[in-house]
Amino acid sequence: MKTGRSRSLQAGFVFIELAVVLTIMLVLGSVVSLGVTQFMGEGAAEARIYEQKQLLTAAVSYISDGNVIDAPFQVYPGHLGVLDPYVLGDVKYTWWIDTDGRVMENPPAKK
């Protein structure tokens, strides 16, 4: 038969056990958060490339409809200019559209 004394010694966790479990959880949490932030950075780069391709398609469609781009213009969030009917949604980044339909991040060089 067990005594009440031995039962009370095993009823709770020892501080060392709690510290070990907490340390393991912190290490696993840091590894997971590093992996997630790495994927978030790649997602932003992919979104930028997708947006550039979407604007290129819009510019080509605009020109193929018989329109002419007389001067380079800037597209930025909330302002799509003449490409508004050709773009689904809004843009997140600022872009320059050249007279031949090229989509660039920087303004085109003066000719």
Protein Blocks (a to p, Z undefined) as FASTA:
>chain_A
ZZfklmmmmmpccfklmmmmmmmmmmmmmmmmmmmmmmmmmmmmmmmmmmmmmmmmmmmm
mmmnopacfbacdddehiabjmlmmpgcjdfbdcdddfkopacfbdcddZZ
